[in-house]
Amino acid sequence: MLRKCTIMLALGLLLAAPVSAREYFDGTMLVSPQVFVLDYQGSVLSIHTEVPYNEIVRSTIVLEGANGMTITPSYTTVDSRGNLVAKFTSDDVTRIVEVPTTGLTLTGYFIDNGSFTLRATIRVQ
């Protein structure tokens, strides 16, 4: 009987423990265009993810590029599967990329205080 009570107590404490904040790490994100042309004006860089749009705090989204420089999206939207798509202006992107390639890191927070980190490398001309 004592053993059964101990197991039940341990199970109860385990279930009552707070859930740790989730972290979403994905090795890739889809970046369009795959080649960013510095001299082309009017281009928008789009990043498509598998992060659920309705679970994120959109104001926390940041794109980091060369030398740790960061920019925020000009706007975000949801794709047909309910996932985040972030759009960045060419003027902003030009400030964080370098020829011939630049690694990009998209980060942000979930409403439940977890975070996501996505990475991709693009060519720059």
C-alpha positions as CSV (number, residue, x, y, z in Angstrom):
1,M,0.0,0.0,0.0
2,L,2.8,2.4,0.9
3,R,4.5,1.7,-2.5
4,K,1.3,2.4,-4.3
5,C,0.9,5.7,-2.5
6,T,4.5,6.7,-3.2
7,I,4.0,6.0,-6.9
8,M,0.8,8.0,-7.0
9,L,2.4,10.9,-5.2
10,A,5.3,10.9,-7.6
11,L,3.0,10.7,-10.6
12,G,0.9,13.6,-9.2
13,L,4.0,15.8,-8.7
14,L,5.2,15.0,-12.2
15,L,1.9,16.0,-13.7
16,A,1.7,19.1,-11.6
17,A,5.2,20.3,-12.7
18,P,5.2,23.3,-15.1
19,V,5.8,22.4,-18.7
20,S,9.1,23.9,-19.9
21,A,8.9,26.4,-22.7
22,R,9.2,24.7,-26.1
23,E,12.0,25.5,-28.5
24,Y,11.6,24.9,-32.2
25,F,14.8,24.3,-34.1
26,D,14.6,23.5,-37.8
27,G,17.7,23.3,-40.0
28,T,16.0,25.0,-42.9
29,M,13.5,27.6,-44.1
30,L,12.5,28.3,-47.7
31,V,13.9,31.6,-48.9
32,S,12.7,33.2,-52.1
33,P,14.4,34.4,-54.1
34,Q,17.3,31.9,-53.6
35,V,19.7,34.4,-55.2
36,F,19.3,38.0,-53.9
37,V,20.5,40.6,-56.5
38,L,21.8,43.7,-54.7
39,D,21.2,46.1,-57.7
40,Y,17.6,45.0,-58.3
41,Q,15.2,47.4,-56.7
42,G,11.7,46.4,-55.7
43,S,12.5,42.9,-54.7
44,V,11.0,41.4,-51.6
45,L,12.6,38.6,-49.7
46,S,10.1,36.0,-48.5
47,I,10.7,33.3,-45.9
48,H,8.4,30.4,-45.7
49,T,8.4,28.3,-42.6
50,E,6.6,25.4,-40.9
51,V,6.0,27.4,-37.7
52,P,2.3,27.7,-36.9
53,Y,1.3,31.3,-37.5
54,N,-1.4,31.5,-34.8
55,E,1.1,30.4,-32.1
56,I,3.7,33.1,-32.5
57,V,4.2,36.6,-31.2
58,R,4.8,38.4,-34.6
59,S,6.4,41.4,-33.0
60,T,9.4,39.2,-31.9
61,I,10.4,38.0,-35.3
62,V,13.9,39.0,-36.3
63,L,16.1,38.1,-39.3
64,E,19.9,38.1,-38.6
65,G,22.4,38.2,-41.5
66,A,26.0,39.1,-41.9
67,N,28.0,40.4,-39.0
68,G,25.1,39.9,-36.6
69,M,23.0,42.7,-38.3
70,T,19.2,42.2,-37.8
71,I,16.0,43.4,-39.5
72,T,12.3,43.0,-38.8
73,P,9.8,41.9,-41.4
74,S,7.9,44.5,-43.3
75,Y,4.9,42.3,-42.8
76,T,4.0,38.7,-42.0
77,T,1.2,36.5,-43.4
78,V,-0.1,33.0,-43.2
79,D,0.3,30.4,-45.9
80,S,-2.4,27.9,-47.0
81,R,-1.2,25.4,-44.4
82,G,-1.4,27.9,-41.5
83,N,2.3,28.5,-41.3
84,L,4.3,31.8,-41.0
85,V,5.5,33.6,-44.0
86,A,7.7,36.7,-43.3
87,K,8.4,39.4,-45.9
88,F,11.4,41.7,-45.9
89,T,12.0,44.7,-48.1
90,S,15.0,44.7,-50.5
91,D,16.4,47.9,-48.8
92,D,16.4,46.2,-45.4
93,V,17.9,42.9,-46.8
94,T,20.7,44.8,-48.6
95,R,21.9,46.0,-45.2
96,I,22.4,42.4,-43.8
97,V,23.8,40.4,-46.8
98,E,27.2,40.1,-48.3
99,V,28.5,38.8,-51.6
100,P,28.8,35.8,-52.4
101,T,26.7,34.1,-49.8
102,T,25.1,35.0,-46.5
103,G,23.7,32.8,-43.7
104,L,20.3,34.0,-42.5
105,T,18.8,33.1,-39.1
106,L,15.1,33.8,-38.4
107,T,14.1,33.8,-34.7
108,G,11.0,34.6,-32.7
109,Y,8.9,33.6,-29.8
110,F,5.7,31.5,-29.3
111,I,2.8,32.9,-27.4
112,D,3.6,30.2,-24.7
113,N,7.1,31.8,-24.3
114,G,9.0,29.1,-26.3
115,S,11.2,30.1,-29.2
116,F,12.0,29.1,-32.8
117,T,15.2,29.4,-34.7
118,L,15.4,28.7,-38.5
119,R,18.5,28.9,-40.7
120,A,19.3,29.1,-44.4
121,T,22.1,30.3,-46.7
122,I,21.4,32.4,-49.8
123,R,23.5,33.5,-52.7
124,V,24.1,37.2,-53.1
125,Q,25.1,39.0,-56.3
